[in-house]
Amino acid sequence: MHRFPGAPDPAWESLNARCVNVRQSLGAAFYLFGFLFFAGLLGAYHTIGSRTSPSWEILINFQVHFLFAAIVFLVLVCLHVVQWIVATLLQASVRKLHS
């Protein structure tokens, strides 16, 4: 297949498209988790049938929700950093290849 000088390599274009898709997926996962987290916080006030005081039960429910949120946000940030590093290395390789 004949390519013009300076034309991007299809393999690099494919990798770049995958990086963009991963970036968009991570953004969507972040927003979806944020929505589900705040929707789940509404259930923290349900203490029917609890033997402890309602205020203590609500605090425990908040603690569980916040711990879960911290872990999920940490995982999402780690995935974002890995994606960012891979995209940066890919762009640097393309620039180096075309210079």
KEMI-534125 format. One record per residue: residue number from 1; chain; x, y, z of N, C-alpha, C, CB in turn. Coordinates in steps of 0.05 Angstrom, whole numbers. Glycine has a CB too. Example, Ala and Ser with C-alpha at 12.3 -4.5 7.8 and 13.67 -1.06 7.14 Angstrom:
# KEMI-534125
@i->1; ch->A; n_X->264; n_Y->-114; n_Z->156; ca_X->246; ca_Y->-90; ca_Z->156; c_X->264; c_Y->-66; c_Z->156; cb_X->226; cb_Y->-89; cb_Z->181
@i->2; ch->A; n_X->257; n_Y->-45; n_Z->142; ca_X->273; ca_Y->-21; ca_Z->143; c_X->258; c_Y->1; c_Z->157; cb_X->282; cb_Y->-12; cb_Z->114
This chain:
# KEMI-534125
@i->1; ch->A; n_X->17; n_Y->-23; n_Z->0; ca_X->0; ca_Y->0; ca_Z->0; c_X->18; c_Y->25; c_Z->0; cb_X->-19; cb_Y->0; cb_Z->24
@i->2; ch->A; n_X->12; n_Y->43; n_Z->-17; ca_X->28; ca_Y->68; ca_Z->-20; c_X->17; c_Y->89; c_Z->-2; cb_X->29; cb_Y->77; cb_Z->-49
@i->3; ch->A; n_X->35; n_Y->102; n_Z->14; ca_X->26; ca_Y->124; ca_Z->31; c_X->42; c_Y->148; c_Z->23; cb_X->30; cb_Y->117; cb_Z->61
@i->4; ch->A; n_X->30; n_Y->171; n_Z->28; ca_X->44; ca_Y->196; ca_Z->23; c_X->63; c_Y->201; c_Z->45; cb_X->24; cb_Y->220; cb_Z->20
@i->5; ch->A; n_X->86; n_Y->215; n_Z->39; ca_X->105; ca_Y->222; ca_Z->60; c_X->92; c_Y->239; c_Z->82; cb_X->130; cb_Y->236; cb_Z->49
@i->6; ch->A; n_X->97; n_Y->232; n_Z->106; ca_X->85; ca_Y->247; ca_Z->129; c_X->57; c_Y->238; c_Z->136; cb_X->85; cb_Y->276; cb_Z->122
@i->7; ch->A; n_X->46; n_Y->219; n_Z->121; ca_X->19; ca_Y->209; ca_Z->128; c_X->21; c_Y->191; c_Z->153; cb_X->6; cb_Y->194; cb_Z->104
@i->8; ch->A; n_X->2; n_Y->193; n_Z->171; ca_X->3; ca_Y->177; ca_Z->195; c_X->0; c_Y->147; c_Z->188; cb_X->-18; cb_Y->185; cb_Z->215
@i->9; ch->A; n_X->14; n_Y->131; n_Z->204; ca_X->12; ca_Y->102; ca_Z->201; c_X->-15; c_Y->92; c_Z->211; cb_X->36; cb_Y->88; cb_Z->216
@i->10; ch->A; n_X->-28; n_Y->74; n_Z->197; ca_X->-54; ca_Y->64; ca_Z->206; c_X->-52; c_Y->50; c_Z->233; cb_X->-65; cb_Y->44; cb_Z->185
@i->11; ch->A; n_X->-30; n_Y->37; n_Z->239; ca_X->-27; ca_Y->25; ca_Z->266; c_X->-27; c_Y->46; c_Z->288; cb_X->-1; cb_Y->8; cb_Z->267
@i->12; ch->A; n_X->-14; n_Y->68; n_Z->283; ca_X->-13; ca_Y->89; ca_Z->303; c_X->-41; c_Y->102; c_Z->306; cb_X->7; cb_Y->111; cb_Z->296
@i->13; ch->A; n_X->-55; n_Y->105; n_Z->283; ca_X->-82; ca_Y->116; ca_Z->284; c_X->-100; c_Y->98; c_Z->300; cb_X->-92; cb_Y->121; cb_Z->256
@i->14; ch->A; n_X->-97; n_Y->72; n_Z->296; ca_X->-114; ca_Y->53; ca_Z->311; c_X->-108; c_Y->54; c_Z->341; cb_X->-108; cb_Y->24; cb_Z->301
@i->15; ch->A; n_X->-82; n_Y->56; n_Z->348; ca_X->-75; ca_Y->58; ca_Z->377; c_X->-86; c_Y->84; c_Z->389; cb_X->-45; cb_Y->57; cb_Z->380
@i->16; ch->A; n_X->-84; n_Y->106; n_Z->374; ca_X->-94; ca_Y->131; ca_Z->383; c_X->-125; c_Y->130; c_Z->387; cb_X->-87; cb_Y->154; cb_Z->364
@i->17; ch->A; n_X->-138; n_Y->118; n_Z->368; ca_X->-168; ca_Y->115; ca_Z->371; c_X->-175; c_Y->98; c_Z->395; cb_X->-179; cb_Y->101; cb_Z->345
@i->18; ch->A; n_X->-159; n_Y->78; n_Z->401; ca_X->-164; ca_Y->62; ca_Z->425; c_X->-160; c_Y->78; c_Z->451; cb_X->-146; cb_Y->37; cb_Z->426
@i->19; ch->A; n_X->-139; n_Y->95; n_Z->450; ca_X->-134; ca_Y->112; ca_Z->474; c_X->-157; c_Y->132; c_Z->478; cb_X->-107; cb_Y->128; cb_Z->470
@i->20; ch->A; n_X->-167; n_Y->142; n_Z->456; ca_X->-190; ca_Y->161; ca_Z->459; c_X->-214; c_Y->146; c_Z->470; cb_X->-197; cb_Y->173; cb_Z->431
@i->21; ch->A; n_X->-219; n_Y->121; n_Z->460; ca_X->-241; ca_Y->106; ca_Z->470; c_X->-238; c_Y->99; c_Z->500; cb_X->-244; cb_Y->80; cb_Z->454
@i->22; ch->A; n_X->-214; n_Y->93; n_Z->509; ca_X->-209; ca_Y->87; ca_Z->537; c_X->-214; c_Y->112; c_Z->554; cb_X->-181; cb_Y->76; cb_Z->542
@i->23; ch->A; n_X->-205; n_Y->135; n_Z->543; ca_X->-209; ca_Y->161; ca_Z->557; c_X->-238; c_Y->167; c_Z->561; cb_X->-195; cb_Y->183; cb_Z->542
@i->24; ch->A; n_X->-254; n_Y->163; n_Z->539; ca_X->-282; ca_Y->168; ca_Z->540; c_X->-296; c_Y->148; c_Z->559; cb_X->-294; cb_Y->166; cb_Z->512
@i->25; ch->A; n_X->-288; n_Y->123; n_Z->559; ca_X->-300; ca_Y->103; ca_Z->577; c_X->-294; c_Y->109; c_Z->606; cb_X->-289; cb_Y->75; cb_Z->570
@i->26; ch->A; n_X->-270; n_Y->118; n_Z->612; ca_X->-263; ca_Y->125; ca_Z->639; c_X->-279; c_Y->149; c_Z->649; cb_X->-233; cb_Y->131; cb_Z->642
@i->27; ch->A; n_X->-283; n_Y->169; n_Z->631; ca_X->-299; ca_Y->192; ca_Z->638; c_X->-328; c_Y->184; c_Z->643; cb_X->-298; cb_Y->213; cb_Z->616
@i->28; ch->A; n_X->-339; n_Y->167; n_Z->627; ca_X->-366; ca_Y->157; ca_Z->631; c_X->-369; c_Y->141; c_Z->656; cb_X->-375; cb_Y->140; cb_Z->607
@i->29; ch->A; n_X->-349; n_Y->124; n_Z->662; ca_X->-350; ca_Y->109; ca_Z->687; c_X->-349; c_Y->127; c_Z->712; cb_X->-326; cb_Y->89; cb_Z->688
@i->30; ch->A; n_X->-333; n_Y->148; n_Z->710; ca_X->-331; ca_Y->167; ca_Z->732; c_X->-358; c_Y->180; c_Z->737; cb_X->-310; cb_Y->188; cb_Z->726
@i->31; ch->A; n_X->-371; n_Y->190; n_Z->716; ca_X->-397; ca_Y->204; ca_Z->719; c_X->-418; c_Y->184; c_Z->728; cb_X->-405; cb_Y->217; cb_Z->693
@i->32; ch->A; n_X->-418; n_Y->160; n_Z->717; ca_X->-438; ca_Y->140; ca_Z->726; c_X->-435; c_Y->133; c_Z->755; cb_X->-436; cb_Y->115; cb_Z->708
@i->33; ch->A; n_X->-410; n_Y->129; n_Z->763; ca_X->-405; ca_Y->123; ca_Z->791; c_X->-414; c_Y->146; c_Z->809; cb_X->-376; cb_Y->116; cb_Z->796
@i->34; ch->A; n_X->-408; n_Y->170; n_Z->802; ca_X->-416; ca_Y->193; ca_Z->818; c_X->-446; c_Y->194; c_Z->821; cb_X->-406; cb_Y->219; cb_Z->805
@i->35; ch->A; n_X->-461; n_Y->190; n_Z->799; ca_X->-490; ca_Y->189; ca_Z->800; c_X->-500; c_Y->167; c_Z->819; cb_X->-502; cb_Y->186; cb_Z->773
@i->36; ch->A; n_X->-489; n_Y->143; n_Z->815; ca_X->-498; ca_Y->120; ca_Z->832; c_X->-490; c_Y->124; c_Z->861; cb_X->-486; cb_Y->94; cb_Z->821
@i->37; ch->A; n_X->-467; n_Y->136; n_Z->866; ca_X->-459; ca_Y->141; ca_Z->894; c_X->-479; c_Y->160; c_Z->908; cb_X->-431; cb_Y->153; cb_Z->894
@i->38; ch->A; n_X->-485; n_Y->182; n_Z->895; ca_X->-503; ca_Y->201; ca_Z->908; c_X->-532; c_Y->190; c_Z->909; cb_X->-503; cb_Y->228; cb_Z->893
@i->39; ch->A; n_X->-540; n_Y->174; n_Z->890; ca_X->-566; ca_Y->161; ca_Z->891; c_X->-566; c_Y->141; c_Z->914; cb_X->-573; cb_Y->147; cb_Z->864
@i->40; ch->A; n_X->-544; n_Y->127; n_Z->919; ca_X->-542; ca_Y->108; ca_Z->941; c_X->-542; c_Y->121; c_Z->968; cb_X->-518; cb_Y->91; cb_Z->938
@i->41; ch->A; n_X->-532; n_Y->146; n_Z->970; ca_X->-532; ca_Y->160; ca_Z->995; c_X->-560; c_Y->166; c_Z->1006; cb_X->-517; cb_Y->187; cb_Z->992
@i->42; ch->A; n_X->-579; n_Y->166; n_Z->988; ca_X->-607; ca_Y->170; ca_Z->997; c_X->-616; c_Y->147; c_Z->1015; cb_X->-625; cb_Y->173; cb_Z->973
@i->43; ch->A; n_X->-604; n_Y->124; n_Z->1011; ca_X->-612; ca_Y->101; ca_Z->1028; c_X->-598; c_Y->100; c_Z->1055; cb_X->-605; cb_Y->76; cb_Z->1013
@i->44; ch->A; n_X->-580; n_Y->119; n_Z->1060; ca_X->-566; ca_Y->119; ca_Z->1085; c_X->-584; c_Y->126; c_Z->1109; cb_X->-542; cb_Y->139; cb_Z->1084
@i->45; ch->A; n_X->-607; n_Y->138; n_Z->1103; ca_X->-625; ca_Y->146; ca_Z->1124; c_X->-645; c_Y->125; c_Z->1131; cb_X->-639; cb_Y->171; cb_Z->1116
@i->46; ch->A; n_X->-645; n_Y->102; n_Z->1117; ca_X->-664; ca_Y->81; ca_Z->1123; c_X->-654; c_Y->64; c_Z->1147; cb_X->-669; cb_Y->63; cb_Z->1099
@i->47; ch->A; n_X->-667; n_Y->67; n_Z->1169; ca_X->-659; ca_Y->53; ca_Z->1194; c_X->-681; c_Y->36; c_Z->1206; cb_X->-648; cb_Y->73; cb_Z->1214
@i->48; ch->A; n_X->-701; n_Y->29; n_Z->1190; ca_X->-723; ca_Y->14; ca_Z->1200; c_X->-714; c_Y->-14; c_Z->1210; cb_X->-745; cb_Y->10; cb_Z->1179
@i->49; ch->A; n_X->-722; n_Y->-21; n_Z->1234; ca_X->-715; ca_Y->-47; ca_Z->1245; c_X->-687; c_Y->-47; c_Z->1258; cb_X->-716; cb_Y->-67; cb_Z->1224
@i->50; ch->A; n_X->-674; n_Y->-24; n_Z->1260; ca_X->-648; ca_Y->-23; ca_Z->1273; c_X->-651; c_Y->-22; c_Z->1303; cb_X->-633; cb_Y->2; cb_Z->1263
@i->51; ch->A; n_X->-632; n_Y->-36; n_Z->1316; ca_X->-633; ca_Y->-37; ca_Z->1346; c_X->-616; c_Y->-15; c_Z->1358; cb_X->-623; cb_Y->-64; cb_Z->1355
@i->52; ch->A; n_X->-599; n_Y->-2; n_Z->1342; ca_X->-583; ca_Y->20; ca_Z->1352; c_X->-598; c_Y->46; c_Z->1347; cb_X->-554; cb_Y->20; cb_Z->1339
@i->53; ch->A; n_X->-587; n_Y->67; n_Z->1357; ca_X->-600; ca_Y->93; ca_Z->1353; c_X->-599; c_Y->101; c_Z->1323; cb_X->-586; cb_Y->115; cb_Z->1370
@i->54; ch->A; n_X->-619; n_Y->114; n_Z->1313; ca_X->-620; ca_Y->121; ca_Z->1285; c_X->-596; c_Y->138; c_Z->1276; cb_X->-645; cb_Y->135; cb_Z->1278
@i->55; ch->A; n_X->-588; n_Y->157; n_Z->1293; ca_X->-566; ca_Y->174; ca_Z->1285; c_X->-540; c_Y->158; c_Z->1282; cb_X->-562; cb_Y->197; cb_Z->1305
@i->56; ch->A; n_X->-535; n_Y->139; n_Z->1299; ca_X->-511; ca_Y->122; ca_Z->1297; c_X->-513; c_Y->105; c_Z->1272; cb_X->-508; cb_Y->105; cb_Z->1323
@i->57; ch->A; n_X->-536; n_Y->94; n_Z->1266; ca_X->-539; ca_Y->77; ca_Z->1243; c_X->-534; c_Y->93; c_Z->1217; cb_X->-568; cb_Y->65; cb_Z->1242
@i->58; ch->A; n_X->-544; n_Y->118; n_Z->1217; ca_X->-540; ca_Y->136; ca_Z->1193; c_X->-510; c_Y->141; c_Z->1190; cb_X->-555; cb_Y->162; cb_Z->1196
@i->59; ch->A; n_X->-496; n_Y->147; n_Z->1211; ca_X->-467; ca_Y->152; ca_Z->1210; c_X->-452; c_Y->127; c_Z->1199; cb_X->-456; cb_Y->160; cb_Z->1237
@i->60; ch->A; n_X->-460; n_Y->103; n_Z->1208; ca_X->-447; ca_Y->79; ca_Z->1199; c_X->-452; c_Y->75; c_Z->1169; cb_X->-457; cb_Y->54; cb_Z->1215
@i->61; ch->A; n_X->-477; n_Y->80; n_Z->1161; ca_X->-484; ca_Y->78; ca_Z->1132; c_X->-467; c_Y->98; c_Z->1115; cb_X->-513; cb_Y->83; cb_Z->1128
@i->62; ch->A; n_X->-464; n_Y->122; n_Z->1125; ca_X->-447; ca_Y->142; ca_Z->1111; c_X->-418; c_Y->132; c_Z->1109; cb_X->-449; cb_Y->169; cb_Z->1124
@i->63; ch->A; n_X->-409; n_Y->121; n_Z->1131; ca_X->-381; ca_Y->111; ca_Z->1132; c_X->-377; c_Y->90; c_Z->1111; cb_X->-374; cb_Y->101; cb_Z->1160
@i->64; ch->A; n_X->-395; n_Y->71; n_Z->1108; ca_X->-393; ca_Y->50; ca_Z->1088; c_X->-394; c_Y->61; c_Z->1060; cb_X->-416; cb_Y->29; cb_Z->1092
@i->65; ch->A; n_X->-412; n_Y->80; n_Z->1055; ca_X->-414; ca_Y->92; ca_Z->1029; c_X->-388; c_Y->108; c_Z->1022; cb_X->-438; cb_Y->111; cb_Z->1027
@i->66; ch->A; n_X->-377; n_Y->123; n_Z->1040; ca_X->-354; ca_Y->139; ca_Z->1035; c_X->-329; c_Y->121; c_Z->1031; cb_X->-349; cb_Y->159; cb_Z->1057
@i->67; ch->A; n_X->-327; n_Y->100; n_Z->1046; ca_X->-304; ca_Y->82; ca_Z->1043; c_X->-305; c_Y->69; c_Z->1015; cb_X->-304; cb_Y->60; cb_Z->1065
@i->68; ch->A; n_X->-329; n_Y->60; n_Z->1007; ca_X->-332; ca_Y->48; ca_Z->980; c_X->-325; c_Y->68; c_Z->959; cb_X->-360; cb_Y->37; cb_Z->977
@i->69; ch->A; n_X->-335; n_Y->93; n_Z->962; ca_X->-330; ca_Y->114; ca_Z->942; c_X->-300; c_Y->120; c_Z->940; cb_X->-345; cb_Y->140; cb_Z->950
@i->70; ch->A; n_X->-286; n_Y->121; n_Z->963; ca_X->-257; ca_Y->127; ca_Z->962; c_X->-242; c_Y->105; c_Z->947; cb_X->-246; cb_Y->129; cb_Z->991
@i->71; ch->A; n_X->-250; n_Y->80; n_Z->951; ca_X->-236; ca_Y->58; ca_Z->937; c_X->-242; c_Y->60; c_Z->907; cb_X->-245; cb_Y->31; cb_Z->948
@i->72; ch->A; n_X->-267; n_Y->64; n_Z->899; ca_X->-273; ca_Y->66; ca_Z->871; c_X->-260; c_Y->90; c_Z->858; cb_X->-304; cb_Y->67; cb_Z->867
@i->73; ch->A; n_X->-260; n_Y->113; n_Z->871; ca_X->-247; ca_Y->136; ca_Z->859; c_X->-217; c_Y->132; c_Z->857; cb_X->-252; cb_Y->161; cb_Z->876
@i->74; ch->A; n_X->-204; n_Y->118; n_Z->876; ca_X->-176; ca_Y->111; ca_Z->874; c_X->-170; c_Y->94; c_Z->850; cb_X->-166; cb_Y->98; cb_Z->899
@i->75; ch->A; n_X->-187; n_Y->74; n_Z->845; ca_X->-184; ca_Y->56; ca_Z->822; c_X->-187; c_Y->72; c_Z->796; cb_X->-204; cb_Y->33; cb_Z->823
@i->76; ch->A; n_X->-207; n_Y->90; n_Z->795; ca_X->-212; ca_Y->106; ca_Z->771; c_X->-189; c_Y->125; c_Z->766; cb_X->-238; cb_Y->122; cb_Z->773
@i->77; ch->A; n_X->-177; n_Y->136; n_Z->787; ca_X->-154; ca_Y->154; ca_Z->783; c_X->-130; c_Y->139; c_Z->773; cb_X->-148; cb_Y->169; cb_Z->810
@i->78; ch->A; n_X->-126; n_Y->115; n_Z->784; ca_X->-103; ca_Y->98; ca_Z->775; c_X->-106; c_Y->91; c_Z->746; cb_X->-101; cb_Y->73; cb_Z->792
@i->79; ch->A; n_X->-130; n_Y->83; n_Z->737; ca_X->-135; ca_Y->77; ca_Z->709; c_X->-131; c_Y->102; c_Z->692; cb_X->-164; cb_Y->66; cb_Z->706
@i->80; ch->A; n_X->-140; n_Y->125; n_Z->701; ca_X->-136; ca_Y->149; ca_Z->686; c_X->-106; c_Y->156; c_Z->683; cb_X->-151; cb_Y->173; cb_Z->700
@i->81; ch->A; n_X->-91; n_Y->153; n_Z->704; ca_X->-62; ca_Y->158; ca_Z->702; c_X->-48; c_Y->139; c_Z->683; cb_X->-49; cb_Y->156; cb_Z->730
@i->82; ch->A; n_X->-55; n_Y->114; n_Z->683; ca_X->-44; ca_Y->95; ca_Z->665; c_X->-51; c_Y->102; c_Z->636; cb_X->-53; cb_Y->66; cb_Z->671
@i->83; ch->A; n_X->-76; n_Y->109; n_Z->632; ca_X->-85; ca_Y->117; ca_Z->605; c_X->-71; c_Y->142; c_Z->596; cb_X->-115; cb_Y->122; cb_Z->604
@i->84; ch->A; n_X->-67; n_Y->161; n_Z->614; ca_X->-53; ca_Y->186; ca_Z->607; c_X->-24; c_Y->181; c_Z->599; cb_X->-54; cb_Y->205; cb_Z->631
@i->85; ch->A; n_X->-10; n_Y->163; n_Z->614; ca_X->18; ca_Y->157; ca_Z->608; c_X->20; c_Y->143; c_Z->581; cb_X->30; cb_Y->139; cb_Z->630
@i->86; ch->A; n_X->2; n_Y->124; n_Z->576; ca_X->3; ca_Y->109; ca_Z->550; c_X->-2; c_Y->129; c_Z->527; cb_X->-17; cb_Y->86; cb_Z->550
@i->87; ch->A; n_X->-22; n_Y->146; n_Z->530; ca_X->-28; ca_Y->165; ca_Z->509; c_X->-5; c_Y->185; c_Z->504; cb_X->-54; cb_Y->181; cb_Z->516
@i->88; ch->A; n_X->8; n_Y->193; n_Z->525; ca_X->31; ca_Y->211; ca_Z->523; c_X->54; c_Y->197; c_Z->509; cb_X->40; cb_Y->221; cb_Z->550
@i->89; ch->A; n_X->60; n_Y->172; n_Z->516; ca_X->81; ca_Y->157; ca_Z->503; c_X->75; c_Y->153; c_Z->474; cb_X->86; cb_Y->131; cb_Z->517
@i->90; ch->A; n_X->50; n_Y->147; n_Z->468; ca_X->42; ca_Y->143; ca_Z->440; c_X->45; c_Y->168; c_Z->424; cb_X->12; cb_Y->134; cb_Z->439
@i->91; ch->A; n_X->37; n_Y->191; n_Z->434; ca_X->40; ca_Y->216; ca_Z->420; c_X->69; c_Y->223; c_Z->416; cb_X->26; cb_Y->238; cb_Z->435
@i->92; ch->A; n_X->86; n_Y->218; n_Z->437; ca_X->114; ca_Y->224; ca_Z->434; c_X->127; c_Y->206; c_Z->413; cb_X->129; cb_Y->219; cb_Z->461
@i->93; ch->A; n_X->119; n_Y->181; n_Z->411; ca_X->129; ca_Y->163; ca_Z->391; c_X->121; c_Y->172; c_Z->363; cb_X->119; cb_Y->134; cb_Z->396
@i->94; ch->A; n_X->97; n_Y->181; n_Z->360; ca_X->88; ca_Y->191; ca_Z->334; c_X->103; c_Y->216; c_Z->326; cb_X->58; cb_Y->197; cb_Z->334
@i->95; ch->A; n_X->107; n_Y->234; n_Z->345; ca_X->123; ca_Y->259; ca_Z->339; c_X->152; c_Y->251; c_Z->331; cb_X->123; cb_Y->278; cb_Z->363
@i->96; ch->A; n_X->163; n_Y->233; n_Z->346; ca_X->191; ca_Y->225; ca_Z->340; c_X->193; c_Y->211; c_Z->313; cb_X->201; cb_Y->206; cb_Z->363
@i->97; ch->A; n_X->173; n_Y->196; n_Z->306; ca_X->173; ca_Y->181; ca_Z->281; c_X->170; c_Y->201; c_Z->257; cb_X->150; cb_Y->161; cb_Z->280
@i->98; ch->A; n_X->155; n_Y->222; n_Z->261; ca_X->150; ca_Y->241; ca_Z->239; c_X->171; c_Y->264; c_Z->238; cb_X->123; cb_Y->253; cb_Z->242
@i->99; ch->A; n_X->189; n_Y->265; n_Z->257; ca_X->209; ca_Y->286; ca_Z->256; c_X->235; c_Y->277; c_Z->244; cb_X->214; cb_Y->297; cb_Z->285
